[in-house]
Amino acid sequence: MGAFFGAVSHRDVSLDVFFGVDYHSHLGTRRAGMVSAKPDGSFGRQIHSIENTPFRTKFEHDLPELSGTCVMGCISDADPQPLLVRSHLGIYAISTVGAIANTDVLVQRFEDRGHQFMATSSGMVNSNELVAALINTQDTIVDGIRYAQDQIEGSLTVLIMTQSGELIAARDSMGRLPVLIGKDDDGYCVTFESFAYGKLGYTDAYELGPAEIVRITADGFEVVAPAGNTMRICAFLWVYYGYPNSTYEGVNVEVMRYRNGEIMARRERELGLLPEVDYVAGMPDSGLPHGIGYANESHLPLARPFVKYTPTWPRSFMPSNQEVRNRVAKMKQVPVPELIRDKRLLLVDDSIVRGTQMRETIDFLRDTGASEVHMRSACPPIMYGCKYLSFSRSRSEYELVARRKVRELEGEEGERHLDEYADGRTERGRCLLKSLCEEMGFDSLEYQTLDGLLDAIGIDPSKVCTYCWNGRE
């Protein structure tokens, strides 16, 4: 996905941005960059690959070059950024997060007018360069951002640094990702994860609304484009992506996950679906709090029958090669045999996407001697690939295990009944659960309902994006 962190102050904030970006490493694993505005109008900038090396080890030696009172940085799963752009609007640095579904149409429109883009190694256009081209068609940066968001199909969250040493931050027009401002005695910062600036000594100052644009200086911030009335913030921020300490729209991630697990267990108890098990276990790492909530509500013992070895491989999909990623994921799972052998286990995970690593985990537990393995997903079956934030790398919706199963079970006819398949109380829903159990090796499987998930989040359901589950925008 990706994220950014920027700060502008009366003091040097390069270290703040260095640590602030590092605290967002869970949101991207391919590339990272930092840029600072210098008093003479120039910029210092570095971009590095972080596929096999943590962010901080790549950038710590660059800090002297990146010192300054206005600094920004980013983590990215896609294009190299931030980019430096020269135009009639001046020279500025730009970083974006989101997904542009109509890239080819927009690029062709520019090329028809004689505009030329720099091609990436894959032959594609860097999305930041495309966004900058859209911005540069207007008379001001703010008007340009609003124009770009209007033209783009998908989502676009933007951070821009000007030569004069100010930041301009824009939340996606539908607010699919959060943008928050923190403050300290010397200045301000802007980012995604609230905990990141809290650890750096900043306090909460402001949370942007959907489509809102703010200009930030060392002395304060001003709203330069008002918030819109419609929001669709990504539910997966709470389910999986968000760091436990973070809070979005007033709802803390860890607290939501406890509540989500409790709601799952309460529903299963009422329906008589709670199995007799020796232990409940949350899948490391984001499944742990969902599992804690489930165990607390079900009054079943909580245990940690296996742990992830993360000192050298903090995230299982960091290597670019899928075979290597799968092997790393397998190597990271270290069992506690005394808590597995001859035990009945109930695992709670944040989600089941493609199912590849889940199947390997079940095989690993069986091989270690588990007598039963029951599975619970903290969100409904994922039926649609995300077209707003690209949280899943699936090239086809049929790489999603639930969607693939529907097609195997009923062919094209099943496509007309996805809502039924997502509901375990229907005949089709029960058929999907049974089929997944047979393929994945579960003794039982239940998904959190969409209503239960929205209840756990606790904000107005109309403000939450649920596209990946029900296909509704």
Phi, psi and omega per residue, in radians:
M1 nan -1.440 3.105
G2 2.268 2.962 3.135
A3 -2.955 2.864 3.056
F4 -2.360 2.826 3.068
F5 -2.519 2.173 3.110
G6 -2.278 2.663 3.116
A7 -2.565 2.512 3.070
V8 -2.410 2.316 -2.912
S9 -2.728 3.040 3.003
H10 -1.523 0.063 3.109
R11 -2.284 3.012 3.081
D12 -1.185 2.199 -3.107
V13 -2.037 0.304 -3.115
S14 -1.070 -0.684 3.111
L15 -1.197 -0.642 3.092
D16 -1.031 -0.819 -3.115
V17 -1.210 -0.669 3.088
F18 -0.970 -0.895 -3.133
F19 -1.289 -0.600 3.135
G20 -1.116 -0.731 3.087
V21 -1.184 -0.740 3.128
D22 -0.996 -0.641 3.123
Y23 -1.206 -0.136 3.086
H24 -1.834 0.247 -3.071
S25 -1.105 -0.359 3.114
H26 -1.269 -0.161 -3.098
L27 -1.760 -0.005 3.123
G28 -2.960 2.618 -3.018
T29 -2.390 0.090 -3.038
R30 -1.780 -0.920 -3.070
R31 -2.429 2.793 3.071
A32 -2.596 2.766 3.138
G33 -2.697 2.731 3.030
M34 -2.403 2.589 3.115
V35 -2.568 2.496 3.122
S36 -2.263 2.568 3.095
A37 -1.627 2.248 -3.109
K38 -1.693 2.709 -3.122
P39 -1.009 -0.487 -3.108
D40 -1.502 0.109 3.130
G41 1.604 -0.068 3.093
S42 -1.524 3.111 -3.120
F43 -2.304 2.556 2.910
G44 -1.838 2.351 -3.058
R45 -2.591 2.514 3.026
Q46 -2.491 2.436 3.041
I47 -2.276 2.328 -3.134
H48 -2.368 2.679 2.931
S49 -1.325 2.379 3.095
I50 -2.151 0.417 -3.097
E51 -1.116 -0.596 -3.086
N52 -2.179 0.113 -3.111
T53 -2.464 2.334 3.137
P54 -1.030 2.643 -3.113
F55 -0.878 -0.886 -2.976
R56 -1.102 -0.558 -3.117
T57 -1.271 -0.384 -3.136
K58 -1.503 -0.469 -2.981
F59 -1.920 -0.197 -3.046
E60 -1.110 -0.531 3.127
H61 -1.397 -0.215 -3.136
D62 -1.579 -0.132 -2.994
L63 -0.993 -0.699 3.117
P64 -1.006 -0.689 3.129
E65 -1.224 -0.438 -3.025
L66 -1.729 0.132 -3.138
S67 -1.129 2.641 3.130
G68 2.839 2.942 3.128
T69 -1.590 -0.104 3.044
C70 -2.384 1.926 -3.034
V71 -2.397 2.508 3.033
M72 -2.460 2.714 3.130
G73 -2.640 2.956 -3.085
C74 -2.671 2.766 2.971
I75 -2.006 2.420 -3.073
S76 -2.466 2.476 2.976
D77 -1.708 0.074 -3.065
A78 -2.267 -1.962 -2.976
D79 -1.347 2.679 3.003
P80 -1.076 2.389 3.113
Q81 -2.868 2.869 0.062
P82 -1.261 2.640 3.036
L83 -1.710 2.628 2.989
L84 -1.761 2.266 -3.035
V85 -2.154 2.316 3.058
R86 -1.935 2.207 -3.121
S87 -2.728 -3.078 3.092
H88 -1.144 -0.231 3.088
L89 -1.528 0.024 -3.090
G90 1.769 -3.087 3.056
I91 -1.632 2.302 3.138
Y92 -2.552 2.760 3.042
A93 -1.773 2.487 -3.094
I94 -2.357 2.418 3.029
S95 -2.336 2.402 -3.119
T96 -2.289 2.694 3.028
V97 -2.363 2.353 3.124
G98 2.644 -2.700 3.118
A99 -2.608 2.279 -3.128
I100 -1.921 1.906 -3.067
A101 -1.394 -0.439 -3.073
N102 -1.876 0.633 -3.134
T103 -0.952 -0.854 -3.060
D104 -1.053 -0.708 -3.141
V105 -1.129 -0.779 -3.115
L106 -1.166 -0.755 3.122
V107 -1.072 -0.788 -3.137
Q108 -1.070 -0.661 3.121
R109 -1.054 -0.758 3.118
F110 -1.198 -0.749 -3.098
E111 -1.128 -0.559 3.096
D112 -1.134 -0.389 3.123
R113 -1.685 0.131 3.107
G114 1.589 0.079 3.126
H115 -1.308 2.441 3.130
Q116 -2.022 2.418 3.091
F117 -1.962 2.646 2.984
M118 -1.398 2.237 3.132
A119 -1.455 2.486 3.021
T120 -1.364 3.095 -3.130
S121 -1.067 -0.432 3.123
S122 -1.533 -0.032 -3.119
G123 1.543 -0.044 3.136
M124 -1.537 2.961 3.082
V125 -1.669 2.316 3.077
N126 -1.041 2.181 -3.063
S127 -1.060 -0.527 3.101
N128 -1.170 -0.655 3.096
E129 -1.158 -0.669 3.113
L130 -1.143 -0.779 3.119
V131 -1.086 -0.739 3.115
A132 -1.067 -0.699 3.120
A133 -1.083 -0.683 3.092
L134 -1.156 -0.758 3.130
I135 -1.056 -0.717 -3.044
N136 -1.250 -0.095 3.066
T137 -1.371 -0.198 -3.063
Q138 -1.865 3.054 -3.041
D139 -1.484 -0.341 3.106
T140 -2.405 2.794 3.106
I141 -1.102 -0.712 -3.122
V142 -1.113 -0.825 3.082
D143 -1.075 -0.617 3.128
G144 -1.146 -0.716 3.107
I145 -1.106 -0.771 -3.139
R146 -1.105 -0.689 3.108
Y147 -1.122 -0.780 3.140
A148 -1.045 -0.764 -3.141
Q149 -1.141 -0.572 3.104
D150 -1.217 -0.601 -3.058
Q151 -1.447 -0.422 -3.034
I152 -1.494 2.343 2.975
E153 -1.686 2.077 -3.060
G154 2.304 -2.125 3.116
S155 -2.645 2.707 -3.115
L156 -2.676 2.009 2.996
T157 -2.008 2.357 -2.909
V158 -2.306 2.502 2.929
L159 -2.285 2.235 -3.122
I160 -2.201 2.432 3.032
M161 -2.010 2.258 -3.135
T162 -1.683 2.909 3.101
Q163 -1.071 -0.511 -3.102
S164 -1.371 -0.023 3.070
G165 1.450 0.729 3.018
E166 -2.221 2.781 3.132
L167 -1.956 2.485 3.026
I168 -2.153 2.064 -3.091
A169 -2.024 2.405 -3.140
A170 -2.311 2.210 3.054
R171 -1.456 2.573 3.103
D172 -0.843 2.569 -3.053
S173 -1.055 -0.410 3.059
M174 -1.886 0.134 3.081
G175 1.095 0.606 -3.055
R176 -1.196 -0.429 3.033
L177 -2.127 2.670 3.119
P178 -1.406 2.667 2.944
V179 -2.394 2.118 -3.052
L180 -2.197 2.580 3.112
I181 -1.963 2.319 3.048
G182 -2.010 2.801 3.142
K183 -2.420 2.639 2.938
D184 -2.353 -2.952 -3.056
D185 -1.167 -0.348 -3.030
D186 -1.905 -0.270 -3.087
G187 3.073 -2.683 -2.992
Y188 -2.413 2.753 3.034
C189 -2.356 2.851 3.120
V190 -2.492 2.393 -3.020
T191 -2.932 -2.946 -3.141
F192 -1.745 -0.872 -3.008
E193 -1.648 2.059 -3.077
S194 -1.128 -0.558 -3.104
F195 -1.128 -0.494 -3.066
A196 -1.091 -0.819 -3.139
Y197 -1.376 -0.417 3.060
G198 -1.073 -0.700 3.118
K199 -1.211 -0.337 -3.110
L200 -1.686 0.109 3.066
G201 1.639 0.113 3.066
Y202 -1.569 2.709 3.057
T203 -2.058 2.818 -3.128
D204 -1.050 2.319 3.094
A205 -2.111 -0.699 -3.037
Y206 -2.929 2.562 3.028
E207 -2.113 2.103 -3.103
L208 -1.188 2.550 3.002
G209 -1.551 3.033 -3.138
P210 -1.048 2.351 3.127
A211 1.222 0.017 -3.105
E212 -1.300 2.481 3.110
I213 -2.180 2.336 3.135
V214 -2.220 2.588 3.009
R215 -1.869 2.279 -3.019
I216 -2.129 2.249 3.027
T217 -2.177 3.109 3.125
A218 -1.135 -0.357 -3.070
D219 -1.737 -0.089 3.128
G220 2.731 -2.946 3.107
F221 -2.450 2.687 3.096
E222 -2.384 2.518 3.075
V223 -1.395 2.113 -3.122
V224 -1.881 -0.159 2.996
A225 -2.591 2.176 -3.014
P226 -1.232 2.814 3.107
A227 -1.251 2.610 3.050
G228 -1.456 3.117 -3.073
N229 -1.687 -0.201 -3.050
T230 -2.005 2.276 3.123
M231 -2.277 2.502 3.039
R232 -2.420 1.232 -3.117
I233 -1.232 2.473 -3.062
C234 -1.164 2.140 3.131
A235 -1.158 -0.444 -3.098
F236 -1.184 -0.276 3.021
L237 -1.011 -0.719 3.129
W238 -1.424 -0.706 -3.075
V239 -1.161 -0.759 -2.965
Y240 -2.445 -0.956 -2.926
Y241 -1.184 -0.733 -2.997
G242 -1.139 2.538 3.101
Y243 -1.341 2.548 -3.005
P244 -0.925 -0.598 -3.075
N245 -1.363 -0.215 -2.982
S246 -1.416 2.719 3.125
T247 -2.283 2.270 3.082
Y248 -2.174 2.342 -3.135
E249 0.877 0.621 3.085
G250 1.415 0.084 -3.077
V251 -2.017 2.053 3.138
N252 -1.271 2.462 -3.082
V253 -1.115 -0.890 -3.078
E254 -1.112 -0.749 3.130
V255 -1.096 -0.729 3.101
M256 -1.045 -0.735 -3.095
R257 -1.172 -0.672 3.025
Y258 -1.021 -0.852 -3.103
R259 -1.090 -0.647 3.136
N260 -1.112 -0.798 3.098
G261 -1.084 -0.678 3.114
E262 -1.094 -0.748 -3.139
I263 -1.126 -0.696 3.097
M264 -1.051 -0.856 -3.099
A265 -1.142 -0.692 -3.127
R266 -1.097 -0.757 3.129
R267 -1.111 -0.765 -3.121
E268 -1.153 -0.630 3.097
R269 -1.124 -0.734 -3.136
E270 -1.147 -0.557 -3.133
L271 -1.600 -0.010 -3.127
G272 1.255 0.536 -3.084
L273 -1.812 -0.001 3.133
L274 -1.230 2.067 3.131
P275 -1.404 2.794 3.022
E276 -1.491 2.007 -3.109
V277 -2.336 2.847 3.080
D278 -1.443 -0.649 -3.095
Y279 -2.518 2.566 2.868
V280 -1.756 2.403 -3.135
A281 -2.433 2.312 3.027
G282 -1.493 2.414 3.112
M283 -1.239 2.182 3.140
P284 -1.134 2.387 0.026
D285 -1.890 -0.663 -3.009
S286 -1.237 -0.296 3.080
G287 -1.374 -0.262 -3.071
L288 -1.040 -0.882 -3.114
P289 -1.154 -0.614 3.042
H290 -1.045 -0.723 3.123
G291 -1.156 -0.659 3.094
I292 -1.065 -0.806 3.114
G293 -1.077 -0.720 3.118
Y294 -1.084 -0.803 -3.126
A295 -1.134 -0.733 -3.132
N296 -1.052 -0.759 -3.084
E297 -1.327 -0.626 -3.093
S298 -1.458 -0.231 -3.082
H299 1.067 0.521 3.033
L300 -1.720 2.554 -3.083
P301 -1.073 2.415 3.081
L302 -1.687 2.378 3.119
A303 -2.503 2.955 3.072
R304 -2.189 1.454 -3.037
P305 -1.290 -0.257 3.002
F306 -2.644 2.728 -3.114
V307 -2.228 2.838 3.069
K308 -1.739 2.303 3.055
Y309 -1.569 1.875 -2.978
T310 -2.022 -0.007 -3.101
P311 -0.990 -0.621 -3.097
T312 -1.829 -0.370 3.121
W313 -2.295 1.456 -3.061
P314 -1.128 -0.463 3.114
R315 -2.387 2.385 -2.979
S316 -1.223 -0.318 -3.105
F317 -1.856 0.382 3.114
M318 -1.144 -0.799 3.140
P319 -1.091 2.549 -3.101
S320 -1.277 -0.442 -3.116
N321 -1.474 2.195 -3.080
Q322 -1.086 -0.684 3.139
E323 -1.084 -0.721 3.106
V324 -1.162 -0.709 3.116
R325 -1.036 -0.778 3.139
N326 -1.103 -0.701 3.140
R327 -1.168 -0.723 3.110
V328 -1.080 -0.766 3.130
A329 -1.029 -0.678 3.127
K330 -1.212 -0.733 -3.111
M331 -1.174 -0.479 -3.087
K332 -1.278 -0.391 -3.066
Q333 -1.443 1.940 -3.096
V334 -1.960 2.072 -3.022
P335 -1.424 2.745 2.886
V336 -1.940 1.570 -2.968
P337 -0.952 -0.584 -3.121
E338 -1.119 -0.366 3.129
L339 -1.784 0.085 -3.118
I340 -2.085 -0.808 -3.015
R341 -1.043 2.153 3.121
D342 1.116 0.365 -3.122
K343 -1.855 2.613 3.024
R344 -1.686 2.081 -3.021
L345 -2.018 2.498 2.968
L346 -2.089 2.013 -3.113
L347 -1.736 2.442 3.055
V348 -2.074 2.141 3.088
D349 -2.075 2.809 -3.118
D350 -1.145 -0.612 -3.088
S351 -2.896 2.905 2.986
I352 -2.169 1.926 -3.038
V353 -1.730 -1.511 3.111
R354 -1.537 -0.481 3.059
G355 1.569 -0.094 -3.076
T356 -1.087 -0.943 -3.114
Q357 -1.225 -0.513 3.098
M358 -1.100 -0.764 3.138
R359 -1.088 -0.703 3.122
E360 -1.147 -0.641 3.114
T361 -1.128 -0.746 3.140
I362 -1.129 -0.760 3.104
D363 -1.056 -0.717 -3.140
F364 -1.098 -0.698 3.119
L365 -1.218 -0.708 3.095
R366 -1.094 -0.770 -3.140
D367 -1.103 -0.489 3.128
T368 -1.453 -0.111 3.013
G369 1.951 0.162 3.113
A370 -1.085 2.367 3.135
S371 -1.489 -0.544 3.073
E372 -2.493 2.537 3.054
V373 -2.355 1.924 3.095
H374 -1.785 2.522 -3.052
M375 -2.129 2.417 3.053
R376 -2.287 2.313 3.091
S377 -1.825 2.309 -3.071
A378 -1.371 0.074 3.035
C379 -2.523 2.913 -3.129
P380 -1.166 2.999 3.074
P381 -1.046 2.327 3.136
I382 -1.455 2.020 -3.050
M383 -1.871 -0.291 -3.053
Y384 -2.326 2.406 3.049
G385 -1.239 2.410 -3.112
C386 -1.142 2.263 3.105
K387 -1.948 0.177 -3.112
Y388 -1.966 -0.600 -3.088
L389 -2.265 -0.112 3.116
S390 0.977 0.774 -3.138
F391 -1.211 -0.401 3.100
S392 -1.900 2.406 3.130
R393 -1.520 0.151 -3.121
S394 -1.056 2.303 3.115
R395 -1.422 -0.365 -3.135
S396 -2.441 2.593 3.102
E397 -1.114 -0.339 -3.136
Y398 -1.444 -0.002 2.909
E399 -1.405 -0.304 3.049
L400 -1.274 2.150 -2.928
V401 -1.076 -0.663 -3.127
A402 -1.176 -0.751 -3.133
R403 -1.166 -0.680 3.102
R404 -1.086 -0.733 -3.132
K405 -1.106 -0.707 3.105
V406 -1.016 -0.766 -3.127
R407 -1.161 -0.671 3.112
E408 -1.153 -0.629 -3.064
L409 -1.329 -0.665 -2.974
E410 -2.442 0.100 3.129
G411 1.095 -2.579 -3.095
E412 -1.124 -0.493 3.116
E413 -1.058 -0.619 3.135
G414 -1.093 -0.488 -3.141
E415 -1.081 -0.425 -3.130
R416 -1.508 -0.011 -3.070
H417 -2.303 0.584 -3.087
L418 -1.099 -0.603 3.112
D419 -1.080 -0.665 3.111
E420 -1.189 -0.749 3.135
Y421 -1.105 -0.507 -3.133
A422 -1.385 -0.138 -3.107
D423 -1.899 1.900 -3.094
G424 -1.156 -0.112 3.132
R425 -1.531 -0.237 3.141
T426 -1.573 2.896 3.115
E427 -1.095 -0.746 3.124
R428 -1.158 -0.699 3.128
G429 -1.077 -0.739 3.123
R430 -1.170 -0.595 3.105
C431 -1.141 -0.708 3.100
L432 -1.112 -0.784 3.141
L433 -1.053 -0.777 -3.135
K434 -1.096 -0.758 -3.113
S435 -1.140 -0.709 3.111
L436 -1.169 -0.669 3.089
C437 -1.048 -0.746 -3.120
E438 -1.146 -0.714 -3.107
E439 -1.312 -0.700 -3.007
M440 -1.597 -0.264 3.118
G441 1.532 0.390 3.094
F442 -1.445 2.580 2.958
D443 -1.401 -0.491 2.983
S444 -2.740 2.765 -3.141
L445 -2.521 2.321 3.007
E446 -2.412 2.546 3.063
Y447 -1.896 2.599 2.936
Q448 -1.114 2.503 3.070
T449 -1.392 2.775 3.107
L450 -1.133 -0.688 3.087
D451 -1.080 -0.709 3.128
G452 -1.145 -0.695 3.121
L453 -1.122 -0.812 3.132
L454 -1.126 -0.625 3.071
D455 -1.101 -0.681 3.134
A456 -1.173 -0.668 3.100
I457 -1.144 -0.824 2.945
G458 1.539 0.040 3.045
I459 -1.771 3.025 -3.130
D460 -0.926 2.070 -3.083
P461 -0.980 -0.484 -3.135
S462 -1.206 -0.202 -3.134
K463 -1.698 0.072 -3.062
V464 -1.974 2.314 3.085
C465 -1.393 2.161 3.130
T466 -2.157 0.405 -3.020
Y467 -0.971 -0.728 -3.036
C468 -1.156 -0.296 3.126
W469 -1.751 -0.706 -3.065
N470 -2.121 -0.030 3.097
G471 1.226 0.244 -3.110
R472 -1.771 2.292 -3.065
E473 -1.549 nan nan
